[in-house]
Structures are given as C-alpha cells and as structure tokens.
Amino acid sequence: MTSDELSDFAARYAKAWCSQNPESVARFFAENGSLSINDGPPAIGRAAIAREAQAFMTTFPDMVVTFDKLESRGDLTAFHWTLSGTNTGPGATGNKVRISGYELWRIGNNGLIAESQGLFDAAEYERQLRNQPRG
C-alpha cells in the first residue's frame, strides 16, 4: 500500500468509527483479523471486532474519531487518533471525553488490518468519564 493509499484507508477507518455502524469498522479488518485494546485480550474475527466497536459506539452515541497522523514503525503502522464524545450510553455519567491514542497496525497482503494493538491512557479516560480533577 502506498503512503497515499494508507492515508486514505486511515481517514476512511476513522470515519467508520464515527458511523454508529460497528460492522463498518470490522470491514477494515481481515476476516480473521484481531484488535486488542490496552493489552487486553484480542477480539479475533470481524464479529468480535464489531462487538468491540459497538461498545464504544454505545458508550458515546455522538462519538467522533479524528485521524491525527500515521507513523511508520518498521513493518507496522501507527494510526494516531483522537476520540471525542459525551458519555450518554447506558449507566452514563453525561461527561464529555476527549482522549488520544494510537493503534499499531499490521496490514495483511489483502490490504486490510491483520492485527491492531490499540493503546490510550486508561487512567485519563476513566478520570474524564468520572469528571474527576487531574491529580
């Protein structure tokens, strides 16, 4: 994939996260692709990845994910993003959240994500959800 193609892919991927359609996120992954978040157990396969996406979409019905930049890391690509949204899903606090992070992608031969390891500051995310002052 050229750098322009990868940038286009990343922009479309970010837009899919904003769609409230979790299957649109899963379609960016290989059939048996995987997504892990903050070193948690990987969601393997499109159905499992769609469930992960759905959890965020439910928590943040107004979620906007912006594509910040791409960074090459050997045979991996770091997709940097920022998530903004209001926690109005079930059991919600009603608090606004703005958190940045990245996914380390391994792109497969089919041009889809074979493996993604997502990372963000979980403590800061929880602080914003609970609307606690920075410590």
C-alpha positions as CSV (number, residue, x, y, z in Angstrom):
1,M,0.0,0.0,0.0
2,T,1.4,3.4,-0.9
3,S,1.5,6.1,1.7
4,D,-1.4,8.0,-0.1
5,E,-3.4,4.8,-0.1
6,L,-2.6,4.2,3.6
7,S,-3.7,7.8,4.5
8,D,-6.9,7.3,2.6
9,F,-7.5,4.0,4.4
10,A,-6.9,5.7,7.8
11,A,-9.2,8.5,7.0
12,R,-12.0,6.1,6.0
13,Y,-11.3,4.0,9.1
14,A,-11.7,7.0,11.4
15,K,-14.9,7.9,9.6
16,A,-16.2,4.3,10.1
17,W,-15.7,4.7,13.9
18,C,-18.0,7.8,13.8
19,S,-20.7,5.9,11.8
20,Q,-22.6,4.2,14.7
21,N,-22.3,1.1,12.5
22,P,-19.8,-1.3,14.1
23,E,-19.7,-3.6,11.0
24,S,-18.3,-0.7,9.0
25,V,-15.3,-0.7,11.4
26,A,-15.0,-4.5,11.2
27,R,-14.8,-4.4,7.4
28,F,-11.4,-2.8,7.7
29,F,-10.0,-6.0,9.2
30,A,-9.1,-9.2,7.5
31,E,-11.6,-12.0,8.1
32,N,-9.6,-13.4,11.0
33,G,-8.0,-10.1,11.9
34,S,-7.6,-9.0,15.6
35,L,-8.0,-5.9,17.7
36,S,-6.7,-5.6,21.2
37,I,-7.2,-2.6,23.4
38,N,-4.7,-1.6,26.1
39,D,-3.1,-5.0,26.2
40,G,-6.5,-6.7,26.8
41,P,-7.4,-10.0,25.2
42,P,-7.7,-9.7,21.4
43,A,-11.1,-9.6,19.6
44,I,-10.5,-12.1,16.8
45,G,-12.6,-12.0,13.7
46,R,-14.9,-9.4,12.3
47,A,-17.9,-10.3,14.6
48,A,-15.8,-9.9,17.7
49,I,-14.2,-6.6,16.4
50,A,-17.7,-5.3,15.6
51,R,-18.7,-6.0,19.3
52,E,-15.7,-4.0,20.5
53,A,-16.6,-1.1,18.2
54,Q,-20.3,-1.4,19.3
55,A,-19.2,-1.0,23.0
56,F,-17.6,2.4,22.2
57,M,-20.5,3.5,20.0
58,T,-23.0,2.6,22.7
59,T,-21.0,4.5,25.4
60,F,-20.6,7.5,23.1
61,P,-23.5,7.9,20.7
62,D,-22.1,11.2,19.5
63,M,-18.5,9.8,19.2
64,V,-16.2,11.5,16.7
65,V,-12.8,9.9,16.0
66,T,-10.3,12.0,14.1
67,F,-7.4,10.7,12.2
68,D,-4.4,12.6,13.5
69,K,-1.4,11.1,11.7
70,L,0.3,7.9,10.5
71,E,3.7,6.9,11.6
72,S,5.8,4.1,10.1
73,R,7.4,1.7,12.7
74,G,9.2,-0.9,10.7
75,D,6.6,-3.3,9.3
76,L,3.9,-1.7,11.4
77,T,2.0,1.5,11.0
78,A,0.9,3.6,14.0
79,F,-2.5,5.2,13.4
80,H,-2.8,8.1,15.8
81,W,-6.4,9.2,16.6
82,T,-8.4,11.4,19.0
83,L,-11.8,10.3,20.3
84,S,-14.3,13.0,21.5
85,G,-17.8,12.2,22.8
86,T,-20.3,12.5,25.5
87,N,-20.9,9.5,27.8
88,T,-24.6,9.2,27.4
89,G,-24.9,5.5,26.9
90,P,-26.3,3.0,29.5
91,G,-25.2,3.8,33.0
92,A,-23.7,7.1,31.7
93,T,-22.2,9.9,33.6
94,G,-23.1,12.5,30.9
95,N,-19.4,13.7,30.9
96,K,-17.5,14.7,27.8
97,V,-14.4,12.8,27.0
98,R,-11.5,13.7,24.7
99,I,-8.7,11.1,24.6
100,S,-5.9,10.5,22.1
101,G,-4.2,7.2,21.4
102,Y,-3.0,5.1,18.6
103,E,-3.3,1.7,17.0
104,L,-0.3,-0.3,15.8
105,W,-1.5,-1.9,12.6
106,R,0.0,-4.9,10.8
107,I,-1.5,-4.7,7.3
108,G,-2.0,-8.0,5.6
109,N,-1.4,-8.9,2.0
110,N,-5.1,-8.2,1.2
111,G,-4.7,-4.5,2.2
112,L,-6.8,-5.0,5.4
113,I,-5.7,-4.8,9.0
114,A,-4.4,-8.3,10.1
115,E,-3.6,-7.1,13.6
116,S,-4.2,-4.0,15.6
117,Q,-3.0,-3.1,19.1
118,G,-4.8,-0.1,20.4
119,L,-3.3,2.0,23.2
120,F,-4.6,5.0,25.1
121,D,-4.2,6.4,28.7
122,A,-6.8,4.4,30.5
123,A,-6.4,6.3,33.8
124,E,-7.0,9.6,32.0
125,Y,-10.0,8.1,30.1
126,E,-11.5,7.0,33.5
127,R,-10.9,10.3,35.1
128,Q,-12.7,12.1,32.3
129,L,-15.6,9.6,32.4
130,R,-15.9,10.3,36.2
131,N,-15.2,14.0,35.7
132,Q,-12.5,14.0,38.4
133,P,-9.9,16.8,38.6
134,R,-6.5,16.0,37.3
135,G,-4.4,14.7,40.2
